[in-house]
C-alpha cells in the first residue's frame, strides 16, 4: 500500500507478469467493493525479468510521492522512480548498479550453498 501521486489515497502496488512482455508495476485501487486498475508502468519487454517494489517517497523534491522499484534486482539492478500520470506510471529518474542479493556461504567442494537469513542491497 502506498500513496502514488498528488493527493492520492493509498493504493495497492503489485507486480504483473506476462509471458512475452515480462513484468510491469500495476497500481490497484478499491472502488465499488472491488479492486480496479488505476495505473500501470511499462512492461520490461523481456520474459524472465522481474521487478521488486520498494515503496513510495518524494525523491524529486516536489512534495508528491513517487513509486520506487528495482528492475532486474537479481541481475543488473536499476532503481527506478515512477510518477503517476492519470492511468500511467512514467519513469522520472533512474539509478544504475543496485543489486538486491541474498548473501551466500558456499562450502568448497560440496556443491551446496546456504543462504543467510536476510537480503541485502549492494551497490555495484
HELIX and SHEET records of a PDB file:
SHEET    1   A 8 UNK A   2  UNK A   3  0                                        
SHEET    2   A 8 UNK A  10  UNK A  18 -1                                        
SHEET    3   A 8 UNK A  22  UNK A  31 -1                                        
SHEET    4   A 8 UNK A  34  UNK A  41 -1                                        
SHEET    5   A 8 UNK A  88  UNK A  96  1                                        
SHEET    6   A 8 UNK A  78  UNK A  85 -1                                        
SHEET    7   A 8 UNK A  66  UNK A  71 -1                                        
SHEET    8   A 8 UNK A  51  UNK A  57 -1                                        
SHEET    1   B 2 UNK A  98  UNK A 106  0                                        
SHEET    2   B 2 UNK A 113  UNK A 123 -1                                        
END                                                                             
